[in-house]
């Protein structure tokens, strides 16, 4: 990179930021700086002869017709959104279940996003579809489609007709949101065939400090948008307000969710929404808990210990009770799951008659089927289990791969999708029907299997544990050759990946990019399950909040040291990578643990923790990191603000920083300013910014492959030397 003006480091947080001008996302001077840095990145990393080969091999996978089309069932069809070489922005399509089971399904295209983008002169990126369940005997037809200009979180909503395969024009009564403004954060959700809940930018004062909706309204078809009736209005300090209607026949409910902050929310049951007779009943559960309704049941997922009457329930437990009984004041709750030292609840999936619990046991999935008693029997203690609930084991799955489930149609059936994926095991898409004697003892029926995209012979995957500074055992997964894992092949080029935040666990998964660009070339790949994540439930997450943030970084450093101590690698050959909160993690590896690494890849990161709460959605994360505007909180936040910890006199490993101009979640200014500061202090830094793509970094497969090639080529240059990918 070209030299930047010399600045004194560490930066004085009370002085003017010398690179604040880079926060002007679309500013002419800032974009000129970005384009100059991109040219330099292409001239160094992008000009490497291996860059194009890596990019092509990754794009081959992303565009391949051999990928598994992930589907959702709506009535008589499976629906899928698909991108490939012929459909850069993608198509929304459907097929029949019978056709899907064949090797060459026949797909019917519903919407061609490339054609729509060309017709309207807009860079549309798919954000999803919400389909209204029809009355019995009626066709599935009413859809709310979310489209983003360029991939930002801000988007628009348009009503789409599945029968006509066309948008419903506003003049014909179609629901449309935020077209004129180019999109807004928020959305529409169905309240019935002719009404929607709308939570969006209604004008000045209608957004929270994080840029999310503060007001939710009920909008009836055929009425002006401006006449939508207010259902709920949050405070100026809230994070996000939304509403939805539960459409299960016989169990319809209207709910308003008030997100006060991350991990704190309120749920209201609404009657007669949008009318003078409207009532709001707040669920009497802790603000930190999450509530879910299914038919007559209410389940409560606890993040903190709770004593509603005389019984205390442990943090991380899952409780159940009949919803009407709870709303009437009863508290005879049934414990469906209670964590242990090694177990936590990874997720729960309802089918019509059953509840599948996905449990982590030392970050390995185990699935259990719970069946509630018939309505009116809850609390009766009838045969089969506590309070009438019965429990059975899920059909056996791969014990070393991540396993996830979701209902095919939670209203109508007990069929579930079962998705299995391991570091060396390509993804499989299977199905089974719970409660069916014919399938009870059988493994799920595999409908689709992804191909093996890289040579895995001689590679092994293992789980190991490091010991952090305070004595905590920290698990990590490691993949590579037997010799490398045994520490007998000399220090191997190794990439350590982590996240460690927002109660999000890092689990095994098949990655063709990792395999093709790294593992096949003798590299070792490691994923750390550090505190801040959700691997051991809410306590594991809470152990790294705010003033305890350092524990996440100590855990990651402990894994890095363990890799060296066991002979897998050394500092010269060890790299680290992370994005978003993981970018803050790798930023702290740069400034606080530079001696442990030979290269760092920092993607769409938070780095300026003094300014983060004032940039885009940053205010919504203060429950995770703290409020830098409060002096006593800034005192601990400054200890993990990489932008303020960089020192000119220190030696740092080479850094690749990447972000996206269209990222309206984590401000691109974080990465821009850190790159400028590194350059100004004479450090080895490469910077690349995708002009579109949102927080994910890329708006289409070609951009994703290009961005990925930057990271892999940079890491190979720095950690592998002249190693080249196989043709």
N, C-alpha and C positions, 0 to 999 in steps of 0.2 A: 504494500500500500504506500501511497505517497505520504510524506510527513505531514503531521498536523501541528498547530501551534503548541509550543511547550506550555504545560500547566504544572502546578505544584500538586503533588499527591502525598497523603490522602486528601481528597477534596474536603474543603471546609463547608459543612452543611449550612453554615450561617451566611456564607458568601454567595454571590451570584453564580449559578451553574454556567460554566463556559460553553456547554454544548446544549443548552436548553432550546436553541433554535431548531435542533433536530426533532423536537417534539411536534413541530408543524407537519403533520402527516403528509399533506398534499402541497406543502409550501414549495415554491419554485427552487429556492436555494437548497432545501433539504433533499428534494428529489434529484437535483443535479448531483449532490453529494452521493446519494444512493447509486445513481447510474455509474458514476465514476468508480465506486467501490465494486460494483458488479462487473465492470469491465476488467478491473484488476483481478477479481476472483476467477473470471473466465481465462484470463491470461496466465494465471498460475495453476490453479487446480483444474480448471476446465480445459486447459491446453494439454494436460497429461494424456498421452496416447491411450491410457486405460480408461479415461473418463467416458468416452463414447461407448466403449465395450460394456462397461458396467451399466450405463444408462440404457443401452439397448437390451441387455439381458433382464433388467428389472422391468422395462416396458413390455417385453415379451410376455412376462407373467401377468402384468396388470391388464393387458389387452387380450389375453388368451381366452378362447371359447371353452377351454377345459376347466376354468374356474367354476366353483360351485355357485349356482344362482341361488342366493338366499331368498326365501319366499315367505309371504304371509298369506294365510287362507282367508278369503272373503267369499262366503257362499260356495259356489261351485267352481271357483277358480283359485289358482295360486298367482300372486302378484309379485313382481320383481322389478327393481330399478337396476339398470345395467349400463356400464360403460365399456367400450372397446375401441379398437382402431378406427372403426367406421362410425362410431358414435362417441365423439370426444366429450360432449357434455352429458350424453346419456339418453336412454329411452326408458319410459315406464311401460311395462308390458305384462301380459298374463297368459297363463296356459291352464289346462285341466290337470287335476292330480294324476290321472292316468297317463297323460302325455309326459308329465314331469318325471315319471318313473322310467321313461325310456332313455336311451343314449342320445337321442336327438329330439328334444321336445319341440313342439310347434308353438311358437309364440305369436300372440296378437299384440301389435303395438297400439298403445293408448295415447301416448304423448311422446313426440320426438323433440327433445330439448334443444338439439342443434338447429332444427328447422325453426323452432319458436324464436331462438336467439337471433337467427339470421333475419327472420321476418320483422322482429321488433327492434333490431339494432341494440340489443341488450345482452350482456354477458351473464345469462342466467345460470345459476348453480342450484341443483336440487337440494331442498331441505326437508322433504318428506310429505306424506299425505295422511289425512285423517278422514276415514270413511264412516258415514253414518249407517248404523245397523237398520235395515228396513223393517217395516211391518211384515208379519208372516205372509208369504205368497207374493210379496213385492220384490222387484229386482234391486240389487245393489247398484245405486247410481249416484248418490250425493257425496261429493268429495270436497274437502278443503285442502288445496295444494299450496305448499310454502316454497317460494323461490327466492333466492338471494342474488342481488346484483354483485357479481365478482367473488362471492364466497363469504362475505361478512356475516356476522350474527344477525344484523339488521336484515329483514326480509319483507316480502309482500305475501299476501294470501289471496287466492282466487278460487272461486267455486268451479268445480269441474263435474261434468255429467258422464258417468261411465257407460250409459246406454248410447248416448249420442257421440261419445268420445270427443267432447269439445267443451271449452269453457262456457259458463253461463254468464252472459253479458250483464253488466250492472243495470242497463235499461230493461233487461228482462227479469230483473229481480235477483240477479246473482250477487252473492256476498263477495265483496272485494275490500281489501285492507291496504292502505298506505301505498298505493301506486304513485300518487302525485309526489309524495315525499321521497320516493326512491327506496322505501323500506323503513322499518322501525323494528326495534326489539319488542317482542311480544307475540301475539297470535290471536287466532279465533279457535273456538271449540264448539262443537255441536251441542245445542240445548234441545233440539227437536228438529223435525224436517223443515221448519220455517223460522227458526230462531238460532242465534249463536251468542255465545259469550265472547266479548271482544275486550282485550287488554292490550293496549298499545299506546302510542304517543298521540294524545288528544290535544296537544298544544302546551303552552307554557304552564308549568306547575304540575304536569301530569306524570312526570317521570321521577324515579328515585335518584339519589346521588350516584348510583351505579349505572344509570341510564336504562333501567328496566321499568315496566309499567307499575304505576302506583294506584291505578283505578281500574276496576272491571265493570263493564256495562252489559246489559242484555239488549241485543239488537234484533228486532223482528223484521222478517222479510217484507219488502215493499214500503218500509218506512225510511225516512232520511237518517243517515248515519248520525247526524247531530242530535237526533231525537232519541237515541238509545238511552235506556234507563239505567241510572247508576245502581249497581248491586252492592258494591263495597268500595270504600276508599281508604287506602292505607295512610300512614303518616309520612312526613317528610324524611324520616329516618329509616323507613322500611327498605327491603331489598327488592321484592318482587311480589306482585299481587296477580292472581289468576283464578279462574273458576272452571268447573266442568260438570257435566251431567253424566250420571251412571245409567246406562241404557238397558241393563238386564231386566227383562220383563218380570214384573211383580216385585222388583227390588230397586225401582228407580229412586235416585237421590240426586240432589244438587249440592255441590260442595264448593266453598271458597277457600283457597289456600292463601295465607298471609305469611310470606317468608320475611321474618324480622331480620335475620342475618343467616349466614351459613350455620347449620345445626340448630337453628331456633326458628320455629314456625308455629302457626296456629291453623287449625282446620275448623271451619264452620259448616254446619248443616243448614241449608237454606230451604225455606218453604215459600211458595208464591213469589219466586224471584222477579224483581223488576216491577212489582206492583205495590200499591199503598199497604197491602196486607202482608208484605214480606216480613219474615222473621229470620233471625240468625241465631243459631245455637252453637256455642263454642264447645268443642270436645274437651272434656275435663281430663286432659293428659299433660304430661310435662312438655314444655316448649321444645325440649331437645328430642322428644320422641317422634316417630313417624307412624301415622295411622293409615290403614288400608281397609276398604270395604269389599266384601265378596258375598253376594246374595244376602243371607241374614247375618253374616259374620262380620265382626270388627276385629282386626288383628293390630297389635301395637308393638312396634319395634323400639326397644329402649336403648338409649345411649348412656343414660345415667341411672343410678339406683332410684327406685320409686317405691314409696309406701302409701298407697291410696287410702287404706284403712288401717288394719292391724298387721297386714302381711307385707313384707318387704321383698321386692323383686330386683334381681341383680341386673346391673348394666349389661347390655348385650343380649338380654332375654327377648324372646318373642312370646307374646301373650295373646289369648283369644277369648272372646265373649260374644254372645248374641248382641247385635248392634242396638236393637230396640231396648233390650234389658239395660245396656250400659247407659243409653240416653235417659232411661227412667230412673237412673241412680244406683243400679246394682253394680257390685264390684267383685263378684265371684269369678275371678279371672282364672283361666287355665294356662299353665306354663307349657308351651309347645317346644321351646328350646331354652336351655340355660347353658352358658359357656363354661368351659373349664380352662385350665392353664394352657392347653394346646389347641382348643377348638373355638371357633367363632362361626356366626351365621354369615354365610357368603351371599345368600339370596333365598327368596321364596317365590314359588310359582303356583298360582291357583289354576286348576282345571274346573270343570263344572262341579265335580263332587269330591275332589281331592286337593291336598296342598303338598307340593314337593318342596322339601327343605334341602338346600345346598349348603353343606357344612364344610368348613375348612378344618382339617386336622393337620397342624404344621404345614399349612398352605397347600394341602392336597385335598381334592374334592371327595366328599362322600354324600350320596343322595339318599333321602328317606322320604317315604310316602306316608302322609298323615291323612286320615279320613275322619271328618267330624261326625258327631252323632246326628241323628235326624232332628229336625227342628223341634224345639221344645224339650229336648233331652239334655241339653247342656247343663252340666253341674249335677246330673243325676247319678254319676258314678257307675253307670251300667257297664256290663262286661265289655272288655276289649281295651281298657286303658283308662288313665286318669280322666275323669269327667266324660267318659264315653268316647273319647278320641282313640282310634286304633292306629297302630304304626306298623309299617312293613318296610323291608329294604327294597331299594330300587334294583332292577336288573344290573348285573355286574358291568362295570365300565373299566376303561383303561386306568389303572391306579396311578400312573405317572404323568398323565396328561390332564389338562384342564377340561372340565366337563360342565356344560351349561344346559339349562332347560328353559323352555317357554311353551306356553299353551298354544295349541293350534287354533282353538276357539274356546275360550274360557266360559262362554255363555252356553254353548251347545254340546260340547264333547269333553271327553277325558283323554283325548289324544295330546301328546306332547312332542315337541321337537327336542332332540338330544344332539347337541353339537360337541364334538370331541376334537381336541387339537393339542399336539405336543411339540416340543422343540424339534424332534426328529420324526414325528408321526404326522403325516398330512391330515388335514381336517376332514372329518366325516360328518355327514348330515343324515340323521336317522330319526325314526319315529317309533313310538310305542303307545299303546292305549292302557292307561292305568285302570285297575279293577277288572280287566278282562282275563278270565282264567286261562285263555289260550296263550296269552303273552306274559303271564305273571312271572314265569321262571326263565323266559327267553331273553336274550340280549335284544336291544332295540334293532329294528329292521333298518339297515343302512340303505338310504335312497341314493345318496351321492357321495363320492369320495374324490377329494382333490388329488391330482397327480403329485408324484414326488418331483420337486423342481430342482433338487440338488442331490449330489451323491452323498449318502449318509453312511456307507460302509466304512467301518473303522471309527465312527464317531459314537460317543456315549453321552448321555445326559444324567446328571446326578444332582442331589441336593446336599448342601453342606452348611455348616454353621460357623460363624465367626463370633468373637466375644468383643463387645463394645467397651468403651472406656469405663462405664459404670458396672460392668459385669453382665450386661444383658446379652443373651444368646440371639444372634441375628441370622436368620436363614438366608441362603441364596442358592439359586440354581446355576449350574455351570455345564456348558456344552463344549465338546471338543474331542480331539483324539485321545485314545487311552493313554498314550505316552505323555501328552501334555497334561492331562488331569492327574497323572501319577507324578508329575514333576520330574520326569526322567528324560525329557527331550530338550532340555535347555529352556530358557525363558521364551515363552510363546507370545506372539502378538495377541493381546487380550483386550476386549472391549467390555467395560463394566457399565451397565445401564441401570438407572434408578429414577424414582419419582418421589415417594415419601411425603404425600400430602393428601388432604381432603378425604381421608378414609378410603382411598382407592387402592386396592391390592394389585400387585404385579404377579401374574400367573403365567404358566407355560403357554406357548402358542407357536404354531408353525409359521415361519417367516421365510419366504423364498428369497427375499433380499438379503437377510442375514446369511442364509445358506450359500447363495451364489457368490456374494461379494466378499464373504469373510470366512465361513467355516470350510468351504472347499479349498481355500488357500492356506490352510493351516492355522487359522485364527481360532481363538477361544472366545466364547460369548458367555457373559455372566449377567444375571439379573438379581439385584439385591432387594430383599424384602425388609427395608428399613422402617423404623418408626415414623409415624406420620401417615402411613398407609393404613389399609384395613385388613391386613393379613391375620391379625389376632383380635379383631373387633374394635369397638370404640376406645378401649383403654390404650391400645397400641397407637391409635391416632392421637389421642389426647396427650400422650407422653411427649409429643413433639410440638405442641401448640405454643405460640407466642414466646414467652421467656424460656421455654424448653426446646426451642427450635434446634438448638445446637445438638440435641441428641440424635436427630436424623442425620446430621452431617458426621457426627462421631461414628454412627453405625456404618455409613457408607465408607468412611476412611478405614474402619476396622475390617471391612470386607476386602478393601484394596490391600491392606497389610497382610491379611490372611492369604491372599493369592500369591504374594511374594514369599511369605514364610513357608508355604507348602510347595514352593518351587515351580508353580505354574507359570509365573512371569516375574518381571521386575519393573521398576519405575520407568525405565527407558522404553519398555514395550507395552505399557499399560495405558489405555485410553479410557475416557469416560464420556458418556453421552446422556443428555436429558433434555426434555422440552417442557415449556410452560413452568409449572412449579418445579419440574425436573431441571429446567434451565436455571432456576435459582439455586438448586442443589449443585449443579455443575459449576455455576458461577462461584459458589462458596468453596468448591474444591480448588478452583483456580486461585482464589485469594488467601485461603486458609490452609490448604494442603497441597501446594504446588509441587512439593518434593516427591509426591506419590505417583505422579502421572507424567507420561511422555507426550500426550496430546489430549485436547478437550473439544467436544462438539456441544455447543450451547445453542438450543433452538427455541424460537418464540418465547424468550425468557422474561421473567421479572428480575431486575438487577438494581434499579434505583429504588430502594425501599423507603427513602425519604419522600419521594413523589408518587409512589405507586397508587396510593389511595385517592389521588386527584386525577388519575389517568384512566379514562374509559371505565371499565367495570371494576377497577381496583378497589373502590370503596366496599364492594361486597365481600372482600376477602379479609377484612379486618378481624373477623372472628378467628381466622387462621394465624395471622401474623401479628396483629396488634395495630394500634392507631399511632402513626408517627407524629401526629400533631399534638399528642399528649406527651409532655417532656419525659415522664418516668417510663413511658412505653418506648419512646425513641431510644432510651438508654440501652434497652436490650435489642431493639430492632437494628440499631446501627452495627451490632456485632455480627449480623448476617446480611448486611447491605453491600454486596460486592463492589458497587460503583463508588462507595466511600471507603473501601478497605484496600483498594489497589495502591501499591507503593512503587514509585519509580525505581528505588534501589533494589527491589527484590527481583529474583529470577523466576519467570513463569514459563510453563510449557506452551507450545504453540496452540492457538485457539482458532476454531471456526465458529463464527456467529451467524445464524440465519434467522430471518423473520419474514413477515409478509406485510406489505403496505395495507392490505385490506383486513388485517387482523384488528377487529374492533372490540376484542376482549382484552388481550394483553397488548398494551400500546407498543408499536414498533420502536418508539423512542428509547425504550430500555436497551434493546440490542444496538441501535444506532449510536447512542451516547457511549456505551461501553466500548464499542469498536473504535470510536473516535478517541476516547481516553487512552486505550491501549496503544493506538498508533502514536498519539502525542507523547507518550512516555517511552517510545522506542521498542515496544513489544512486538512479538511475532503474531499478527492477527490477520485473518482472512474474513471478509464479510460478504454475505450474499443476501439480497432481499428480493423475494418474489413480489412483483407488482400487484398480483391478485392472489386469492387463495384462502383468505380468512385465517382463523386460528390454526386450522389444520395444515396451513402452509401451501396448499396446492388446490387448484380448482378443477383439475382434470388429471387423467393418468399420465400424460406427457409431462406436465409440470411436476407431478409427484416423483416420476422417475428421474427427472433432471435434478430436483432437490436432493433426492436420495443419493444420486451419483456424486454430488458435491461432498456429502458426508463420508461415503465409503472411500472415495478417491483420496480425500484429505487424510483419513485415518491410515490408509494403506501407504501413502507417501511417508507419513511420520512414524509409523510403527512397524511397517513391513518392508520398507525400502523398495527394492525393485520387483517385489512379488507382483505377478500379473494374473488376472482371472483366466480360467480355462475357456477355450472357444467352444 
